[in-house]
Each structure stands twice: as structure tokens, then as C-alpha cells.
Amino acid sequence: MIASPSNSRLRQEIQSCIQPFRGSLLEQLVKSSNCTLAVKYVATQWAKHYGTAGHLLKISTSPGYTWGTATYVVPICFPISSAIYGRIGVVGEYDPSSWRIFDATTSRAKNAYLTWLQTQFLYMQLTLTMHSNWANQFLRNQFRKTFKIDCVLFNPDQFNHSYTAHSDIWMAVSDWLPNEDLDTGLSQKFKNCRFTIIIEEEFDPDQFNISLRERIGPLSLRQPNVTMASAIATAYQSSGIVRIEA
């Protein structure tokens, strides 16, 4: 074990980094777009599946995801931030009013999590063995379960200069089973999910899969996020489609 603050002090520090929706950064983001809509980009093969409202998003379970097993979405105020992951933008509604939110965009929260990691038995597996992907996923999940975190806000860790800014904010949202474990099936946190956006672009990862290069654009000046978000929200409500050109 690595020396760290006492368990009680560390728990208090982590708890102080967890906020209710009211007064949180997420509330600010919701107010900025005047709606509780989120976007998830998926492969084109899923377009028909989300052709009508009512379908649910799949919870991501693969090792390597930034905050473990969760549904990864972007608040609509960053409407194309995660378009690097698919050409089809699925929009859904959510109700964060009862959520416990860990804002991992702040240095304080990140440092609290890192300190907690160093007190865990699997920290050695994470740092000194080939099992880091498995250990990372387990520890990220364990952290969220231990502190009953419904949503982690974090900055992107993969980028494209025309679509994804370092200051954008993404969401990892927990679905809970009756035994307080994390669900791994379909998310119940996002309702009426519908195919609403087409991204007219393809992307290729660089050598380290940190930056993704566009194949076509940019061919035109990008509209401001607020303009695109408004158009997407209107299209979602009217069962329309918004095309984002390269």
C-alpha cells in the first residue's frame, strides 16, 4: 500500500467532490441548452434500430473505457464532440434531478480519485502487470459503486481538432441493479432515443489512438455549438434529421 490520508479523511474528501444535480456543472450545461438531451454516436448499422423513438442505449462494458462500465454520452450543448465514434447521432432524454455527480474535470476530484486508487489492493496489478486494462475497469467500477456515483463528468481523452475540444465535457452514466451493482445491459437512464444526426465524415485513429483524423473535411466553416444544438433539439422533437457536413 502507498501512504495516503486516513480512510475517513479520504472518504470525506471524495464525498465532498460528489454533488447533487442542483448546483452542479451538469445543471449549468442543461441550463445552457435549455433541455435535458444527450447525444451518443454509433455506427451506421444501428441507424434503423434507432429510427423511431423508444429504443434504449447499450451500456458500454469493454475494458479500456475511461470510467468503466457505463453509458457514454455527451450533453447536447457539445453536439458533435463525440462524433469521432460514429456517423449516426442518437439523441435521448434523461432526468438527472436525483443523480449524484462526480465532476472529474476538476483537479481536486481527479486527485481524490488518484489517491483512492493508491490505497487499493489492485493498484499493483494496475501499474506493475500486464493486467492493467482489467484492473482499471474493475477499480473504476468499484470507485463508482463505493460512492454511489450516478454520473461522472470528464474531459475528452480522444480528439479531432474540428469536432472535439479539450474543454468539452462528456458523461459516463451508471445504471444500477437492485443489489447496487452496475448494470451491463440496456440503459434505463435515457429514454426515447432516436436517430437524429448524420455526420458526413469518417475518421482514422493515429498511431496511439489519441487523435482521430478526418478523411474528408473540414470543407466548410463549422457552426457554433449553440446553433447546432438548437437545430438538433428541434429536429429531435419533430422526428427530423440534421446533417452535419464535413
PAMARFI-147593 format. One record per residue (C-alpha): residue number from 1; residue in one letter; x, y, z. Coordinates in nm, 4 decimals. Example, Ala and Ser with C-alpha at 12.3 -4.5 7.8 and 13.67 -1.06 7.14 Angstrom:
+------+------+----------+----------+----------+
: resi : resn :       xx :       yy :       zz :
+------+------+----------+----------+----------+
:    1 :    A :   1.2300 :  -0.4500 :   0.7800 :
:    2 :    S :   1.3670 :  -0.1060 :   0.7140 :
+------+------+----------+----------+----------+
***
This chain:
+------+------+----------+----------+----------+
: resi : resn :       xx :       yy :       zz :
+------+------+----------+----------+----------+
:    1 :    M :   0.0000 :   0.0000 :   0.0000 :
:    2 :    I :   0.1083 :   0.3571 :  -0.0653 :
:    3 :    A :   0.0914 :   0.6082 :   0.2178 :
:    4 :    S :  -0.2244 :   0.8174 :   0.1989 :
:    5 :    P :  -0.4636 :   1.0160 :   0.4158 :
:    6 :    S :  -0.6678 :   0.8160 :   0.6645 :
:    7 :    N :  -0.9619 :   0.6318 :   0.5163 :
:    8 :    S :  -1.2098 :   0.8606 :   0.6880 :
:    9 :    R :  -1.0401 :   1.1777 :   0.5636 :
:   10 :    L :  -1.0086 :   1.0384 :   0.2132 :
:   11 :    R :  -1.3730 :   0.9345 :   0.2053 :
:   12 :    Q :  -1.4760 :   1.2784 :   0.3240 :
:   13 :    E :  -1.2677 :   1.4388 :   0.0513 :
:   14 :    I :  -1.4217 :   1.2189 :  -0.2176 :
:   15 :    Q :  -1.7736 :   1.2747 :  -0.0844 :
:   16 :    S :  -1.7151 :   1.6490 :  -0.0970 :
:   17 :    C :  -1.6379 :   1.6130 :  -0.4687 :
:   18 :    I :  -1.9765 :   1.4471 :  -0.5324 :
:   19 :    Q :  -2.2626 :   1.6897 :  -0.5866 :
:   20 :    P :  -2.6365 :   1.6658 :  -0.6363 :
:   21 :    F :  -2.7628 :   1.7854 :  -0.9714 :
:   22 :    R :  -2.8704 :   2.1211 :  -0.8282 :
:   23 :    G :  -2.5640 :   2.3416 :  -0.8210 :
:   24 :    S :  -2.3517 :   2.1039 :  -1.0283 :
:   25 :    L :  -2.1685 :   2.1615 :  -1.3520 :
:   26 :    L :  -2.4228 :   1.9396 :  -1.5232 :
:   27 :    E :  -2.7027 :   2.1739 :  -1.4181 :
:   28 :    Q :  -2.5093 :   2.4605 :  -1.5792 :
:   29 :    L :  -2.4793 :   2.2610 :  -1.9018 :
:   30 :    V :  -2.8503 :   2.1775 :  -1.9004 :
:   31 :    K :  -2.9383 :   2.5433 :  -1.8479 :
:   32 :    S :  -2.7088 :   2.6479 :  -2.1317 :
:   33 :    S :  -2.9059 :   2.4337 :  -2.3779 :
:   34 :    N :  -3.2424 :   2.4666 :  -2.2010 :
:   35 :    C :  -3.3086 :   2.0923 :  -2.2288 :
:   36 :    T :  -3.2029 :   1.7554 :  -2.0879 :
:   37 :    L :  -3.0994 :   1.5881 :  -2.4111 :
:   38 :    A :  -2.7825 :   1.3849 :  -2.4667 :
:   39 :    V :  -2.6130 :   1.2541 :  -2.7796 :
:   40 :    K :  -2.4410 :   0.9219 :  -2.8444 :
:   41 :    Y :  -2.2743 :   0.8473 :  -3.1781 :
:   42 :    V :  -2.2957 :   0.4921 :  -3.3090 :
:   43 :    A :  -2.2029 :   0.3005 :  -3.6238 :
:   44 :    T :  -2.4292 :   0.3376 :  -3.9281 :
:   45 :    Q :  -2.5521 :  -0.0210 :  -3.8904 :
:   46 :    W :  -2.7590 :   0.0927 :  -3.5891 :
:   47 :    A :  -2.9415 :   0.3734 :  -3.7715 :
:   48 :    K :  -3.2542 :   0.1660 :  -3.8430 :
:   49 :    H :  -3.2609 :   0.0350 :  -3.4868 :
:   50 :    Y :  -3.2989 :   0.3915 :  -3.3615 :
:   51 :    G :  -3.5271 :   0.5022 :  -3.6456 :
:   52 :    T :  -3.8159 :   0.5661 :  -3.4087 :
:   53 :    A :  -3.8160 :   0.6939 :  -3.0521 :
:   54 :    G :  -3.8414 :   0.4415 :  -2.7705 :
:   55 :    H :  -3.5210 :   0.2398 :  -2.8027 :
:   56 :    L :  -3.2601 :   0.2198 :  -2.5271 :
:   57 :    L :  -2.8860 :   0.2760 :  -2.5410 :
:   58 :    K :  -2.6438 :  -0.0114 :  -2.4843 :
:   59 :    I :  -2.4273 :   0.0151 :  -2.1740 :
:   60 :    S :  -2.0555 :   0.0017 :  -2.2633 :
:   61 :    T :  -1.8758 :  -0.2858 :  -2.0913 :
:   62 :    S :  -1.5479 :  -0.3196 :  -2.2821 :
:   63 :    P :  -1.2239 :  -0.2774 :  -2.0829 :
:   64 :    G :  -1.0451 :   0.0467 :  -2.1516 :
:   65 :    Y :  -1.3400 :   0.2843 :  -2.1320 :
:   66 :    T :  -1.2441 :   0.5973 :  -1.9413 :
:   67 :    W :  -1.4672 :   0.5455 :  -1.6361 :
:   68 :    G :  -1.5556 :   0.1780 :  -1.6605 :
:   69 :    T :  -1.8915 :   0.0158 :  -1.7285 :
:   70 :    A :  -2.1328 :   0.2980 :  -1.8144 :
:   71 :    T :  -2.3401 :   0.4643 :  -2.0827 :
:   72 :    Y :  -2.1188 :   0.7226 :  -2.2520 :
:   73 :    V :  -2.2971 :   1.0268 :  -2.3893 :
:   74 :    V :  -2.2385 :   1.3968 :  -2.4458 :
:   75 :    P :  -2.4677 :   1.6796 :  -2.3306 :
:   76 :    I :  -2.6350 :   1.8341 :  -2.6343 :
:   77 :    C :  -2.4510 :   2.1625 :  -2.5743 :
:   78 :    F :  -2.1449 :   1.9794 :  -2.7193 :
:   79 :    P :  -2.3429 :   1.8334 :  -3.0110 :
:   80 :    I :  -2.0613 :   1.6881 :  -3.2254 :
:   81 :    S :  -1.7908 :   1.6371 :  -2.9631 :
:   82 :    S :  -1.8056 :   1.2559 :  -2.9779 :
:   83 :    A :  -1.8857 :   1.2271 :  -3.3495 :
:   84 :    I :  -1.5433 :   1.0656 :  -3.3901 :
:   85 :    Y :  -1.7092 :   0.7399 :  -3.2733 :
:   86 :    G :  -1.9782 :   0.7040 :  -3.5394 :
:   87 :    R :  -2.1702 :   0.8702 :  -3.8200 :
:   88 :    I :  -2.5115 :   0.8297 :  -3.6559 :
:   89 :    G :  -2.6061 :   1.0597 :  -3.3695 :
:   90 :    V :  -2.8704 :   0.9131 :  -3.1381 :
:   91 :    V :  -3.0455 :   1.1685 :  -2.9174 :
:   92 :    G :  -3.2257 :   1.0754 :  -2.5956 :
:   93 :    E :  -3.3879 :   1.2372 :  -2.2931 :
:   94 :    Y :  -3.2655 :   1.1980 :  -1.9359 :
:   95 :    D :  -3.3648 :   1.3111 :  -1.5877 :
:   96 :    P :  -3.0609 :   1.3962 :  -1.3725 :
:   97 :    S :  -3.2584 :   1.5523 :  -1.0865 :
:   98 :    S :  -3.1700 :   1.2758 :  -0.8374 :
:   99 :    W :  -2.8192 :   1.1992 :  -0.9631 :
:  100 :    R :  -2.5002 :   1.2057 :  -0.7581 :
:  101 :    I :  -2.2394 :   1.3653 :  -0.9835 :
:  102 :    F :  -1.8603 :   1.3343 :  -0.9678 :
:  103 :    D :  -1.7026 :   1.6202 :  -1.1608 :
:  104 :    A :  -1.3746 :   1.4737 :  -1.2834 :
:  105 :    T :  -1.2993 :   1.7882 :  -1.4839 :
:  106 :    T :  -1.1597 :   1.9441 :  -1.1651 :
:  107 :    S :  -0.8091 :   1.8862 :  -1.0300 :
:  108 :    R :  -0.9465 :   1.8304 :  -0.6817 :
:  109 :    A :  -1.1718 :   1.5436 :  -0.7898 :
:  110 :    K :  -0.9033 :   1.3851 :  -1.0077 :
:  111 :    N :  -0.6507 :   1.3987 :  -0.7246 :
:  112 :    A :  -0.9020 :   1.2460 :  -0.4818 :
:  113 :    Y :  -0.9631 :   0.9570 :  -0.7208 :
:  114 :    L :  -0.5904 :   0.9013 :  -0.7769 :
:  115 :    T :  -0.5289 :   0.8969 :  -0.4025 :
:  116 :    W :  -0.8097 :   0.6435 :  -0.3585 :
:  117 :    L :  -0.6564 :   0.4261 :  -0.6324 :
:  118 :    Q :  -0.3263 :   0.4098 :  -0.4467 :
:  119 :    T :  -0.4984 :   0.2656 :  -0.1397 :
:  120 :    Q :  -0.6496 :  -0.0254 :  -0.3330 :
:  121 :    F :  -0.5092 :  -0.3778 :  -0.3384 :
:  122 :    L :  -0.5312 :  -0.3931 :  -0.7198 :
:  123 :    Y :  -0.3184 :  -0.0820 :  -0.7614 :
:  124 :    M :  -0.0138 :  -0.3061 :  -0.8039 :
:  125 :    Q :  -0.1935 :  -0.5043 :  -1.0750 :
:  126 :    L :  -0.2823 :  -0.1777 :  -1.2440 :
:  127 :    T :   0.0699 :  -0.0400 :  -1.2516 :
:  128 :    L :   0.3056 :  -0.3378 :  -1.2482 :
:  129 :    T :   0.1426 :  -0.6145 :  -1.4529 :
:  130 :    M :   0.0014 :  -0.6828 :  -1.7976 :
:  131 :    H :  -0.3494 :  -0.6815 :  -1.6495 :
:  132 :    S :  -0.3878 :  -0.3040 :  -1.6426 :
:  133 :    N :  -0.6995 :  -0.2917 :  -1.8644 :
:  134 :    W :  -0.8856 :  -0.5376 :  -1.6432 :
:  135 :    A :  -0.7634 :  -0.3746 :  -1.3211 :
:  136 :    N :  -0.8537 :  -0.0269 :  -1.4476 :
:  137 :    Q :  -1.2070 :  -0.1295 :  -1.5346 :
:  138 :    F :  -1.2553 :  -0.3078 :  -1.2029 :
:  139 :    L :  -1.1219 :  -0.0133 :  -0.9997 :
:  140 :    R :  -1.3204 :   0.2476 :  -1.1902 :
:  141 :    N :  -1.6360 :   0.0453 :  -1.1397 :
:  142 :    Q :  -1.5541 :  -0.0147 :  -0.7740 :
:  143 :    F :  -1.4986 :   0.3558 :  -0.7125 :
:  144 :    R :  -1.8363 :   0.4469 :  -0.8620 :
:  145 :    K :  -2.0121 :   0.1672 :  -0.6708 :
:  146 :    T :  -1.8449 :   0.2522 :  -0.3394 :
:  147 :    F :  -1.9509 :   0.6154 :  -0.3584 :
:  148 :    K :  -2.2815 :   0.5570 :  -0.5427 :
:  149 :    I :  -2.1885 :   0.7856 :  -0.8301 :
:  150 :    D :  -2.4610 :   0.8166 :  -1.0919 :
:  151 :    C :  -2.2664 :   1.0310 :  -1.3376 :
:  152 :    V :  -1.9015 :   1.1158 :  -1.3948 :
:  153 :    L :  -1.8289 :   1.4326 :  -1.5912 :
:  154 :    F :  -1.4919 :   1.4286 :  -1.7660 :
:  155 :    N :  -1.2995 :   1.5953 :  -2.0457 :
:  156 :    P :  -1.2351 :   1.4032 :  -2.3685 :
:  157 :    D :  -0.9296 :   1.1813 :  -2.3917 :
:  158 :    Q :  -0.9546 :   1.1326 :  -2.7704 :
:  159 :    F :  -0.9692 :   1.4236 :  -3.0105 :
:  160 :    N :  -1.0258 :   1.5680 :  -3.3539 :
:  161 :    H :  -0.9404 :   1.9357 :  -3.3992 :
:  162 :    S :  -1.2613 :   2.0119 :  -3.5934 :
:  163 :    Y :  -1.5040 :   1.8186 :  -3.3716 :
:  164 :    T :  -1.3635 :   1.7617 :  -3.0235 :
:  165 :    A :  -1.2192 :   2.0298 :  -2.7952 :
:  166 :    H :  -1.0125 :   1.9535 :  -2.4846 :
:  167 :    S :  -1.2590 :   2.1635 :  -2.2814 :
:  168 :    D :  -1.5672 :   1.9683 :  -2.3943 :
:  169 :    I :  -1.7455 :   1.7628 :  -2.1297 :
:  170 :    W :  -1.8549 :   1.4015 :  -2.1664 :
:  171 :    M :  -2.0695 :   1.1896 :  -1.9340 :
:  172 :    A :  -2.0340 :   0.8340 :  -1.8024 :
:  173 :    V :  -2.3710 :   0.7385 :  -1.6526 :
:  174 :    S :  -2.4341 :   0.4462 :  -1.4156 :
:  175 :    D :  -2.7323 :   0.2111 :  -1.4302 :
:  176 :    W :  -2.7942 :   0.0248 :  -1.1056 :
:  177 :    L :  -2.9194 :  -0.3259 :  -1.0397 :
:  178 :    P :  -3.1349 :  -0.3975 :  -0.7303 :
:  179 :    N :  -2.8245 :  -0.5301 :  -0.5499 :
:  180 :    E :  -2.6490 :  -0.1926 :  -0.6138 :
:  181 :    D :  -2.4119 :  -0.3440 :  -0.8677 :
:  182 :    L :  -2.3663 :  -0.1785 :  -1.2080 :
:  183 :    D :  -2.5988 :  -0.2955 :  -1.4833 :
:  184 :    T :  -2.4427 :  -0.4157 :  -1.8097 :
:  185 :    G :  -2.7429 :  -0.4413 :  -2.0395 :
:  186 :    L :  -2.9565 :  -0.1600 :  -2.1769 :
:  187 :    S :  -2.9583 :   0.1765 :  -2.0039 :
:  188 :    Q :  -3.2791 :   0.2892 :  -1.8367 :
:  189 :    K :  -3.1363 :   0.6381 :  -1.7798 :
:  190 :    F :  -3.2014 :   0.7586 :  -2.1362 :
:  191 :    K :  -3.5493 :   0.7489 :  -2.2822 :
:  192 :    N :  -3.6998 :   0.7909 :  -2.6293 :
:  193 :    C :  -3.3644 :   0.7537 :  -2.8006 :
:  194 :    R :  -3.3857 :   0.8312 :  -3.1714 :
:  195 :    F :  -3.1533 :   0.8641 :  -3.4713 :
:  196 :    T :  -3.1377 :   1.2421 :  -3.5261 :
:  197 :    I :  -2.7918 :   1.3330 :  -3.6633 :
:  198 :    I :  -2.5871 :   1.2251 :  -3.9638 :
:  199 :    I :  -2.2176 :   1.3112 :  -3.9633 :
:  200 :    E :  -2.0889 :   1.3311 :  -4.3205 :
:  201 :    E :  -1.7341 :   1.2351 :  -4.2264 :
:  202 :    E :  -1.5119 :   0.9377 :  -4.1471 :
:  203 :    F :  -1.2188 :   0.9243 :  -3.9049 :
:  204 :    D :  -0.8928 :   0.7312 :  -3.8738 :
:  205 :    P :  -0.7025 :   0.6939 :  -3.5438 :
:  206 :    D :  -0.3393 :   0.7923 :  -3.5195 :
:  207 :    Q :  -0.0694 :   0.5502 :  -3.4067 :
:  208 :    F :  -0.1648 :   0.5802 :  -3.0392 :
:  209 :    N :  -0.5428 :   0.6195 :  -3.0877 :
:  210 :    I :  -0.5390 :   0.9602 :  -2.9182 :
:  211 :    S :  -0.6142 :   1.1808 :  -3.2152 :
:  212 :    L :  -0.8541 :   1.0817 :  -3.4943 :
:  213 :    R :  -0.8006 :   1.2395 :  -3.8356 :
:  214 :    E :  -1.0940 :   1.3213 :  -4.0610 :
:  215 :    R :  -1.0830 :   1.1759 :  -4.4127 :
:  216 :    I :  -1.2807 :   1.4491 :  -4.5926 :
:  217 :    G :  -1.3032 :   1.7841 :  -4.4157 :
:  218 :    P :  -1.3229 :   2.0381 :  -4.2970 :
:  219 :    L :  -1.4816 :   2.1692 :  -4.6167 :
:  220 :    S :  -1.6894 :   2.4444 :  -4.4569 :
:  221 :    L :  -1.6896 :   2.6725 :  -4.1544 :
:  222 :    R :  -1.8270 :   2.4922 :  -3.8508 :
:  223 :    Q :  -2.1442 :   2.6383 :  -3.6970 :
:  224 :    P :  -2.1261 :   2.7339 :  -3.3265 :
:  225 :    N :  -2.2245 :   2.4608 :  -3.0801 :
:  226 :    V :  -2.5283 :   2.6564 :  -2.9617 :
:  227 :    T :  -2.6617 :   2.6832 :  -3.3173 :
:  228 :    M :  -2.6157 :   2.3137 :  -3.3886 :
:  229 :    A :  -2.7592 :   2.2123 :  -3.0515 :
:  230 :    S :  -3.0734 :   2.4166 :  -3.1125 :
:  231 :    A :  -3.1201 :   2.2673 :  -3.4595 :
:  232 :    I :  -3.0700 :   1.9137 :  -3.3253 :
:  233 :    A :  -3.3171 :   1.9642 :  -3.0392 :
:  234 :    T :  -3.5776 :   2.0960 :  -3.2846 :
:  235 :    A :  -3.5197 :   1.8036 :  -3.5215 :
:  236 :    Y :  -3.5464 :   1.5542 :  -3.2355 :
:  237 :    Q :  -3.8803 :   1.6935 :  -3.1233 :
:  238 :    S :  -4.0165 :   1.6901 :  -3.4789 :
:  239 :    S :  -3.8705 :   1.3484 :  -3.5741 :
:  240 :    G :  -3.6378 :   1.5152 :  -3.8236 :
:  241 :    I :  -3.2748 :   1.4633 :  -3.9211 :
:  242 :    V :  -2.9844 :   1.7065 :  -3.9029 :
:  243 :    R :  -2.6896 :   1.6601 :  -4.1389 :
:  244 :    I :  -2.3526 :   1.7876 :  -4.0243 :
:  245 :    E :  -2.1378 :   1.8465 :  -4.3319 :
:  246 :    A :  -1.7662 :   1.7756 :  -4.3399 :
+------+------+----------+----------+----------+
***
